[in-house]
Amino acid sequence: MNTRFDIIVIGAGHAGLEAAVASARMGKKTALVTLNKNKIALMSCNPAIGGLAKGQLVKEIDALGGVMGKIIDESGIHFKMLNSSKGPAVQSPRAQADRKYYAFTAIRFAQETTNLTVVEDMAVGVKTKNGKITAVTLLKNGDLSCQAAVVTAGTFLNGVIFTGLHRVPAGLAGDLPVKGLTESLEKAGFFSARLKTGTPPRVHRDTIDFSKTEIQEPDMVPVPFSYSTDSIHRKQVNCHIVYTSETTHEILRLGFDRSPLFMGTIQGAGPRYCPSIEDKINRFSDKPRHQLFLEPEGYNNVEVYVNGFSTSLPGDIQERALRTVSGLEKVKILRLGYAVEYDFFPPNQLQHTLETKQVKNLYFAGQINGTSGYEEAAAQGLMAGINAALKLDKKERFVLERSEAYIGVLIDDLINKTHDEPYRMFTSRAEFRLMLRQDNADLRLMEKGRALGLVEEKAFNKYQNKKEQIHRIRAKDLGRRIQPAWFNSRFAGKSTALQQAQKIKDLVKRPELKLIDLLAAVTEETYSEAAVSEVEYNAKYEGYLKRQLEQIEKFKRVEKKKIPEEINYREIKALSVEAREKLQAVRPENLGQASRISGVRNADISVLVVFLEKYRRMDVSRET
Amino acid sequence: MKKTNQNDTIIAPLTPSVGGSVSLLRISGPKAVSFAEKVFSKKNISQREGGRFFFGNLQDEQGKLIDEVVLLFFKAPNSYTGEDIIEINSHANPFVVDTIFQLFLRLGCRPAEPGEFSKRAFLNGKMDLVQAEAVADLIAAKSQTGVQNSLFHLKGKLSEKIIKIKEKIIQITSFLELDLDFSEEEIDIISAQKASALIDETEQEIAQLLTTYEHGKIITRGIDVLITGRPNVGKSSLMNALLGENRVIVSDTPGTTRDIIHEQTLIQNTQVRFLDSAGIHLTDNSIEAEGIGRAREFFVKADIILLVLDISEEIQREDENLIKLLSGSYKEKTILTVNKTDKTETKQLEKRIKNKLSNTVFVSAKTQENIDLLKEQIIRLASGTQPEKADEILITNQRQFNYLSLTKKALQKAKQSLEQGVGFEFVSLDMRAATNYLSEITGEITTDDLLNNLFSNFCIGK
C-alpha cells in the first residue's frame, strides 16, 4: 500500500466522509481511515437526516458541494418538510433513510471519488515535527505520512457503552473503541474531556401491532435536499407513533437502582435536548405519557428505531417497559438501548478553520469537538477538508460568518462558548436566522462552493437560472401596477378591493395575497417556484429583513476589528479576571468574536479597544 | 450584541446632578453640532471657528424655551475627544438639565458609557501611550461603580426587578422559540393571543417602572414648597432662614415651569424651590369665594406646604380658615410651622391647633431655632408624600431610563407583529432586541439563556 498521502482523514463517519471527499475533489491525495470498510457514514443513531435547523445545515453542505444531501436523496424513504405551516426561515426538511442503503450509497460515493483511498485500519497516534503534523500511526499498517490530517473519530475515542450494570469498551455497538489516539493527542498538547450520549432499543417490525399506532405520513410530494436532485421517486413509507403510560414509567423506575446514569457511573454530561427516557420521567414526573416514534430502518430491514426511548437501563427493564406500550405488547428487542461515553476535545483549542492551535495542519471535526448529530458533524468535516486542502495549496482560508450560514454559527459557537453538553444546532442559535433559510442556501453559498471546485456544473446552472429569474421578477415585474378591475374580480371577498392601480411590490405585503397570483396579471412568463418564493419572502417581510440586515452590518463592522495574535491578555490588568483567562484561552481573531466569548463583558471590550489602539501605535512607532 | 460603535454621538453630564449653580453637559461626535443647531437660538455654529462660546436660548422641538445657556463649541480635532464637541452650560436645576438631556436623546444622541469620552480621546490620538493604561483602568473602575450605583442601590431591589423583567421576556421568547425549534414535540404551543397578553403584562411593568423615574428624581428633581399664612406671620423671614447661604438665583424666564418659582436652595443635597404664593389671599369670606380656586392650584402643585402661624398672637379667623382647608386633602403634605418662638413661651396655641394637623414644628426664623428640624421635616415628608411607598423601586439613572424605554418600544413592536399574525420568528426579532436592551443595564445575554430556559422548563427531545 502507498504510505504517502497529502491528507489523511481519521474516521469515516459523516464528518470523515465529507472531509475526505472534499479534499480529494480539491486535488489532494487523500486517505480515509476506517475500522470497517463496509461502515462508511453509518447512521449509528436514528435513521434520519435533517430536522429543524439541521435541515438548513444539510442544504448548506449541499450548496457548498458536500455529499450528504445527495446521499439522503438517494436513500430517503419518508420525506417531510417540518414547520411547513410556518414561515420559510424556520422550515426544515427531514427524511427517514433506509439505513443500509444510505451507507451503501456513501461507500459508492467514496469509491467513485478520484484521489480517495479507503484504508481499513485503526489510527492509534499522530506524529508531529516542529509543531506540524507529519504522519498518522496505524495499528496494522504502521505510519502513513501526510501533510495534513483531519481527526473525525466520533464517539470512538476511549468509548464505553453502558446498559444497566454492563459496561463494555466499544466505539458504537459492535465496534471496537479506539485506544491510544487520545493519549497521543494529549502528548501533543491537547486536553480532553468526557461526554455522553445515548440511543434507544431497536425492535422487530413484525412484533409491532401497527393497528394500535398513530400513522405519520410523509409529504405527498417529497422535496429533495440536494440542489442537484430534480425529484424523489422512491416509494415512501409511514412512520408510527405510540405512547408510554404511567405503567411504563413505574416499570422504568424499578430499574433506577441499576441505572448507570443515576448511580453516577456515567461521568460525562448528556444532551438536555435528547434526554433518556429515564431522565424524562425523572425530571418531568407529572407528565403522564411520552410520545415514541417508530421509525423504520429500511424497506428490507426488520429493525425499527424507537425514537424517544433512549435509555441505558438494564435489558430486562427495557423489554418489560416497552411491552406496556399499546401496540408493543409482544415486542421483541433486536438491539438494546445504551449510553455511550467518549472523549472529546473542547473546541476552544481550534481556529475558525477547525485547524488546531496547537499542531499545524491538524484539524478536528465532528463529535470529537463535542457536537452531536450527523449534520453538525458533516458540516464540520466539509469545512475541515476544504481548509486542509486550501492550506496545502497556500490559498486563503475558507470561513463562513454567522451572518452567512448556520455552518458559520456552528463553528463560531464551538470555539467561543463553554460547552458542557453535546452541541446541537437550533434555529434560535442563529441570531440572523431570517436570512439563513433552507431554501436560499444556494443563493448564499453556491458561488463559494463553485469557486472551491466542489459544485458540479448541473447544480450551478440551476442556481444561475434561479438567480436570473429572481433578478427579472424584481427588475421587471415588482414595479408593475395591477388594475382594480382585474384585482377586484379575482379577489372579491378575499382581499380589500382596490380603488386605483397599485404596484405588485406593495400589494404582495398583504398577508392573504401570493406573489404567483399577482404575477399572473402582468406577465406571461413562467417563473420557477423557487425564484418566486425568494422574491415573495423578501417583499412581504421587507421591514423585518431590513432590520436584520442592519444588525448584520453592525455585526460585520465589529467583526472587521482584528486582534493581533501576540497580545497577552494576562498583562491587561483592567480586564476582569474571568475575561483575562477566557480571552487568553480562546485568543479571538477579532473584536466581535471576543464579545461572544462566555464570560467577557461590555467593559472588557471597551478596555480591549483601548489596548488594541495602544498596540497599533506601538507597531507604527516600531516601523518608523 | 455589544456596542462598540465609535461613530455615534454621545452625551453625558460632566457635573454632578446636584450642587453648584451651573451644570455642564458634554456632547461628542460627528453630529454634535448639527444636533445643537436644531435646538439652539444661534445657528451656523458649524461655520464658526472652534473654541468659541455663544449665549443663547435652548428650545425644544416645538420651539418652547427650556433655558438660557452658554454653549461652547470645540471643533474636531481640537477637542478633548478629538471629535466635534458641544458643551452646554445651563442653570443647575436638575429639571432643566434633564430636559436638555432628554432633548438630545430624542435628536439621536446615545448616553455615553462609563469612561467613553476618555476612551474616544485616546482612540483619536488625544492621549499618549502612557495614558492608555489609565484610560483602561478608568473604564474598568467607572463601570464597576456604575454597576454599584445603578444596579445595587436601594438594596438591589431595582436590579432584582430588572432581572425579573428580563427573565420574563426570556420566558416569553422561549415560548415562541419552542414553537419554532421543537414543534415536533408533544408540547402545548403558546397562542399568539396569550403571548401578546404576556408581553403586554411585561410592558405594563416596564411602563410602571418608567413612571417612577419622575419620582425617582425627587432627589435630583427637587421639591416644590409653598409657604402660606396670613400677612405678617413671618413668611418672608422664614423663607430667608430656610434659604440660608445656599440661595440660588433663578432667572425670570417667562414660559418655563419656573415662572411661579420664587427662590431655590439646597437642603440635604435636594433642590428645594419656593413657590411664589403672592396670589393667595384668604380673607374672612374667602373660603367660599373665588380666590380659593387659585389657592387650590398652588396647594396641588406644591410637594410641601408650610402653614405659618404667629405664636405671639391669638389665632385669627384667617388662620383657622387655612387650618381647616389644609387639614383636608392636603393634610399629608402640610407642616404647621409655628413661628416667633423667640417672642413667647406660651404654648396655648399648641392646644388650640392640636389634632388639626399632625406635622407641627415650632421655629424661630429670627434666631434660627429649629430651622434645621424644619428642613429635615420637609425632606422626610417630601419623600413620604410621594404617591409611592417608601420601599417602592425607583429609577434614578438616565441610562436605565433610556434602555427601559427602548425595551418597551421593542415589546410594543413584538405585540404589533403578533397582532398582524406574522410568524413567531419575526416576533422573536424584537423580543431579542428587548432582551439586549435590558442586558445593557444588567450585563450579558446569549442565546444560551433562551435554550437553558427551554431545557429546564419543557420535556424536550425524542
Boltz contact constraints between the chains, C-beta under 6 A:
constraints:
  - contact:
      token1: [A, 52]
      token2: [B, 181]
      max_distance: 6.0
  - contact:
      token1: [A, 83]
      token2: [B, 183]
      max_distance: 6.0
  - contact:
      token1: [A, 86]
      token2: [B, 423]
      max_distance: 6.0
  - contact:
      token1: [A, 87]
      token2: [B, 423]
      max_distance: 6.0
  - contact:
      token1: [A, 87]
      token2: [B, 425]
      max_distance: 6.0
  - contact:
      token1: [A, 89]
      token2: [B, 425]
      max_distance: 6.0
  - contact:
      token1: [A, 90]
      token2: [B, 180]
      max_distance: 6.0
  - contact:
      token1: [A, 90]
      token2: [B, 425]
      max_distance: 6.0
  - contact:
      token1: [A, 272]
      token2: [B, 455]
      max_distance: 6.0
  - contact:
      token1: [A, 273]
      token2: [B, 460]
      max_distance: 6.0
  - contact:
      token1: [A, 273]
      token2: [B, 461]
      max_distance: 6.0
  - contact:
      token1: [A, 274]
      token2: [B, 461]
      max_distance: 6.0
  - contact:
      token1: [A, 275]
      token2: [B, 461]
      max_distance: 6.0
  - contact:
      token1: [A, 280]
      token2: [B, 459]
      max_distance: 6.0
  - contact:
      token1: [A, 284]
      token2: [B, 459]
      max_distance: 6.0
  - contact:
      token1: [A, 287]
      token2: [B, 459]
      max_distance: 6.0
  - contact:
      token1: [A, 291]
      token2: [B, 186]
      max_distance: 6.0
  - contact:
      token1: [A, 307]
      token2: [B, 462]
      max_distance: 6.0
  - contact:
      token1: [A, 308]
      token2: [B, 462]
      max_distance: 6.0
  - contact:
      token1: [A, 426]
      token2: [B, 181]
      max_distance: 6.0
  - contact:
      token1: [A, 427]
      token2: [B, 180]
      max_distance: 6.0
  - contact:
      token1: [A, 427]
      token2: [B, 181]
      max_distance: 6.0
  - contact:
      token1: [A, 428]
      token2: [B, 177]
      max_distance: 6.0
  - contact:
      token1: [A, 428]
      token2: [B, 181]
      max_distance: 6.0
  - contact:
      token1: [A, 428]
      token2: [B, 447]
      max_distance: 6.0
  - contact:
      token1: [A, 428]
      token2: [B, 450]
      max_distance: 6.0
  - contact:
      token1: [A, 429]
      token2: [B, 447]
      max_distance: 6.0
  - contact:
      token1: [A, 544]
      token2: [B, 426]
      max_distance: 6.0
  - contact:
      token1: [A, 558]
      token2: [B, 4]
      max_distance: 6.0
  - contact:
      token1: [A, 574]
      token2: [B, 136]
      max_distance: 6.0
  - contact:
      token1: [A, 574]
      token2: [B, 137]
      max_distance: 6.0
  - contact:
      token1: [A, 574]
      token2: [B, 140]
      max_distance: 6.0
  - contact:
      token1: [A, 595]
      token2: [B, 2]
      max_distance: 6.0
  - contact:
      token1: [A, 601]
      token2: [B, 444]
      max_distance: 6.0
  - contact:
      token1: [A, 602]
      token2: [B, 2]
      max_distance: 6.0
  - contact:
      token1: [A, 603]
      token2: [B, 139]
      max_distance: 6.0
  - contact:
      token1: [A, 603]
      token2: [B, 143]
      max_distance: 6.0
  - contact:
      token1: [A, 605]
      token2: [B, 2]
      max_distance: 6.0
  - contact:
      token1: [A, 605]
      token2: [B, 4]
      max_distance: 6.0
  - contact:
      token1: [A, 606]
      token2: [B, 139]
      max_distance: 6.0
  - contact:
      token1: [A, 607]
      token2: [B, 136]
      max_distance: 6.0
  - contact:
      token1: [A, 607]
      token2: [B, 139]
      max_distance: 6.0
  - contact:
      token1: [A, 610]
      token2: [B, 119]
      max_distance: 6.0
  - contact:
      token1: [A, 610]
      token2: [B, 122]
      max_distance: 6.0
  - contact:
      token1: [A, 610]
      token2: [B, 132]
      max_distance: 6.0
  - contact:
      token1: [A, 610]
      token2: [B, 135]
      max_distance: 6.0
  - contact:
      token1: [A, 610]
      token2: [B, 136]
      max_distance: 6.0
  - contact:
      token1: [A, 613]
      token2: [B, 123]
      max_distance: 6.0
  - contact:
      token1: [A, 614]
      token2: [B, 129]
      max_distance: 6.0
  - contact:
      token1: [A, 614]
      token2: [B, 132]
      max_distance: 6.0
